[in-house]
Amino acid sequence: MNQSLTPEYWLERAEETRAKAERILISERERERLLKVAVEYEQLALRATRWQVEAEQHWK
C-alpha cells in the first residue's frame, strides 16, 4: 500500500508538525497555522482509516 494512504503516515506528520510548531521561533499566527495543518493531517488519518476498512470489506 502507498505509504501516504496509511493512517500512521498522517498521524506521524501531525505529530511532527506539532513538534515543529513548538520548537521553532515563529509568530503566534504562524504557530496557529502549523497547528491547523496538524489537525488537517489527523483528519487525513481518519479518512485513511475509513479507506482501509472499506477496502478490506470490499475484498472479503
Backbone as ProteinMPNN parsed JSONL, in Angstrom:
{"seq_chain_A": "MNQSLTPEYWLERAEETRAKAERILISERERERLLKVAVEYEQLALRATRWQVEAEQHWK", "coords_chain_A": {"N_chain_A": [[0.841, -1.179, 0.0], [0.435, 2.224, -0.718], [2.404, 4.447, 1.082], [1.482, 7.01, 1.839], [-1.18, 6.642, 2.1], [-1.755, 5.472, 4.468], [-3.03, 5.514, 7.827], [-1.152, 5.813, 9.86], [0.977, 7.162, 8.681], [-0.086, 9.755, 8.283], [-0.727, 10.467, 10.909], [1.798, 10.545, 12.019], [2.883, 12.668, 10.571], [1.253, 14.722, 11.584], [2.078, 14.759, 14.269], [4.791, 15.46, 13.957], [4.502, 18.008, 12.86], [3.222, 19.415, 14.907], [5.259, 19.297, 16.828], [7.209, 20.791, 15.534], [5.939, 23.274, 15.483], [6.104, 23.96, 18.143], [8.809, 23.979, 18.597], [10.27, 25.752, 16.928], [11.106, 29.242, 16.508], [8.606, 31.276, 15.928], [5.947, 33.47, 14.859], [2.881, 33.913, 16.715], [0.688, 33.683, 15.058], [1.707, 32.206, 12.879], [2.352, 29.873, 14.251], [-0.199, 28.993, 15.002], [-1.175, 28.466, 12.474], [0.442, 26.278, 11.707], [-0.419, 24.43, 13.62], [-3.038, 24.112, 12.815], [-2.629, 22.832, 10.396], [-1.654, 20.424, 11.406], [-3.974, 19.387, 12.565], [-5.451, 19.004, 10.245], [-3.917, 16.989, 9.087], [-4.512, 14.952, 10.896], [-7.188, 14.589, 10.287], [-6.914, 13.562, 7.722], [-5.748, 11.148, 8.427], [-7.915, 9.888, 9.648], [-9.582, 9.597, 7.427], [-7.98, 7.892, 5.907], [-8.067, 5.634, 7.509], [-10.751, 4.937, 7.24], [-10.732, 4.373, 4.48], [-9.09, 2.108, 4.446], [-10.64, 0.268, 5.913], [-12.936, 0.119, 4.294], [-11.769, -0.915, 1.951], [-10.872, -3.405, 2.855], [-13.326, -4.591, 3.481], [-14.487, -4.641, 0.971], [-12.896, -6.467, -0.413], [-13.367, -8.856, 0.802]], "CA_chain_A": [[0.0, 0.0, 0.0], [1.126, 3.507, -0.756], [2.616, 4.934, 2.452], [0.684, 8.202, 2.139], [-2.573, 6.25, 2.306], [-1.915, 4.834, 5.775], [-3.302, 6.426, 8.941], [0.085, 6.026, 10.613], [1.739, 8.194, 7.983], [-0.667, 11.073, 8.552], [-0.593, 10.76, 12.335], [3.198, 10.926, 12.226], [3.024, 14.03, 10.045], [0.612, 15.626, 12.548], [2.96, 14.854, 15.432], [5.979, 16.221, 13.555], [4.117, 19.401, 12.65], [3.016, 19.997, 16.24], [6.578, 19.465, 17.448], [7.854, 21.914, 14.846], [5.273, 24.5, 15.927], [6.567, 24.265, 19.499], [10.263, 24.032, 18.636], [10.893, 26.868, 16.216], [10.691, 30.579, 16.906], [7.732, 31.876, 14.921], [4.88, 34.28, 15.441], [1.712, 33.147, 17.174], [-0.142, 33.406, 13.877], [2.33, 31.092, 12.152], [2.209, 28.69, 15.092], [-1.593, 28.552, 14.851], [-1.297, 27.898, 11.127], [1.034, 24.937, 11.748], [-1.29, 23.561, 14.41], [-4.19, 23.812, 11.96], [-2.16, 21.804, 9.457], [-1.595, 19.174, 12.162], [-5.358, 18.9, 12.669], [-5.813, 18.512, 8.921], [-3.259, 15.686, 8.933], [-5.294, 13.98, 11.672], [-8.385, 14.305, 9.5], [-6.489, 12.649, 6.661], [-5.552, 9.836, 9.059], [-9.249, 9.294, 9.803], [-10.018, 9.177, 6.088], [-7.188, 6.718, 5.521], [-8.611, 4.504, 8.267], [-12.003, 4.536, 6.568], [-10.378, 3.758, 3.204], [-8.593, 0.762, 4.722], [-11.783, -0.564, 6.311], [-13.753, -0.103, 3.093], [-11.043, -1.792, 1.042], [-10.903, -4.75, 3.437], [-14.692, -5.112, 3.334], [-14.713, -4.857, -0.461], [-12.153, -7.624, -0.904], [-13.723, -10.099, 1.544]], "C_chain_A": [[0.883, 1.238, 0.0], [1.206, 4.072, 0.658], [1.72, 6.111, 2.787], [-0.795, 7.884, 2.318], [-2.802, 5.633, 3.679], [-2.193, 5.868, 6.86], [-2.032, 6.771, 9.714], [0.93, 7.136, 9.99], [1.226, 9.579, 8.347], [-0.591, 11.446, 10.024], [0.836, 11.178, 12.668], [3.454, 12.346, 11.723], [2.418, 15.046, 11.014], [1.51, 15.84, 13.757], [4.198, 15.692, 15.117], [5.659, 17.712, 13.408], [3.873, 20.105, 13.972], [4.353, 20.255, 16.936], [7.307, 20.653, 16.83], [7.258, 23.238, 15.315], [5.755, 24.919, 17.307], [8.073, 24.543, 19.554], [10.844, 25.3, 18.018], [10.311, 28.212, 16.684], [9.916, 31.225, 15.758], [6.665, 32.692, 15.63], [3.721, 33.373, 15.868], [0.813, 32.778, 15.994], [0.411, 32.222, 13.079], [2.209, 29.794, 12.933], [0.787, 28.112, 14.965], [-1.819, 27.913, 13.49], [-0.716, 26.482, 11.083], [0.153, 23.969, 12.524], [-2.556, 23.199, 13.636], [-3.828, 22.734, 10.937], [-2.102, 20.448, 10.156], [-2.985, 18.571, 12.302], [-5.817, 18.341, 11.323], [-5.153, 17.166, 8.63], [-4.028, 14.607, 9.71], [-6.59, 13.621, 10.943], [-8.068, 13.366, 8.343], [-6.259, 11.239, 7.212], [-6.898, 9.136, 9.244], [-9.791, 8.807, 8.461], [-9.274, 7.92, 5.648], [-7.67, 5.474, 6.252], [-9.89, 4.006, 7.604], [-11.71, 3.855, 5.245], [-9.903, 2.321, 3.415], [-9.742, -0.18, 5.054], [-12.646, -0.888, 5.103], [-13.081, -1.055, 2.13], [-11.064, -3.234, 1.553], [-12.273, -5.372, 3.278], [-14.993, -5.453, 1.869], [-14.08, -6.157, -0.946], [-12.418, -8.893, -0.116], [-14.542, -11.023, 0.712]], "O_chain_A": [[1.935, 1.278, 0.638], [0.193, 4.166, 1.351], [1.238, 6.207, 3.916], [-1.58, 8.77, 2.654], [-3.938, 5.302, 4.019], [-1.652, 6.973, 6.82], [-1.867, 7.903, 10.168], [1.524, 7.948, 10.699], [2.007, 10.471, 8.679], [-0.411, 12.617, 10.356], [1.054, 12.06, 13.498], [4.153, 13.127, 12.368], [2.996, 16.108, 11.242], [1.683, 16.969, 14.216], [4.603, 16.535, 15.918], [6.458, 18.567, 13.79], [4.268, 21.257, 14.148], [4.551, 21.301, 17.555], [7.949, 21.43, 17.537], [7.984, 24.211, 15.522], [5.807, 26.112, 17.608], [8.551, 25.249, 20.442], [11.81, 25.858, 18.539], [9.188, 28.29, 17.181], [10.491, 31.658, 14.759], [6.505, 32.611, 16.848], [3.611, 32.227, 15.433], [0.251, 31.684, 15.95], [-0.342, 31.343, 12.658], [1.988, 28.733, 12.348], [0.605, 26.901, 14.838], [-2.562, 26.939, 13.366], [-1.314, 25.586, 10.488], [-0.003, 22.815, 12.126], [-3.084, 22.097, 13.79], [-4.624, 21.839, 10.654], [-2.461, 19.431, 9.562], [-3.147, 17.358, 12.168], [-6.498, 17.316, 11.274], [-5.759, 16.301, 7.998], [-4.175, 13.482, 9.233], [-7.03, 12.472, 10.984], [-8.859, 12.48, 8.02], [-6.545, 10.252, 6.535], [-7.008, 7.93, 9.023], [-10.386, 7.733, 8.376], [-9.868, 7.0, 5.085], [-7.682, 4.382, 5.684], [-10.084, 2.803, 7.43], [-12.357, 2.864, 4.906], [-10.269, 1.424, 2.655], [-9.808, -1.295, 4.537], [-13.042, -2.037, 4.908], [-13.741, -1.916, 1.549], [-11.251, -4.171, 0.776], [-12.38, -6.559, 2.97], [-15.672, -6.438, 1.578], [-14.647, -6.862, -1.78], [-11.759, -9.907, -0.343], [-14.921, -12.099, 1.176]]}, "name": "protein", "num_of_chains": 1, "seq": "MNQSLTPEYWLERAEETRAKAERILISERERERLLKVAVEYEQLALRATRWQVEAEQHWK"}
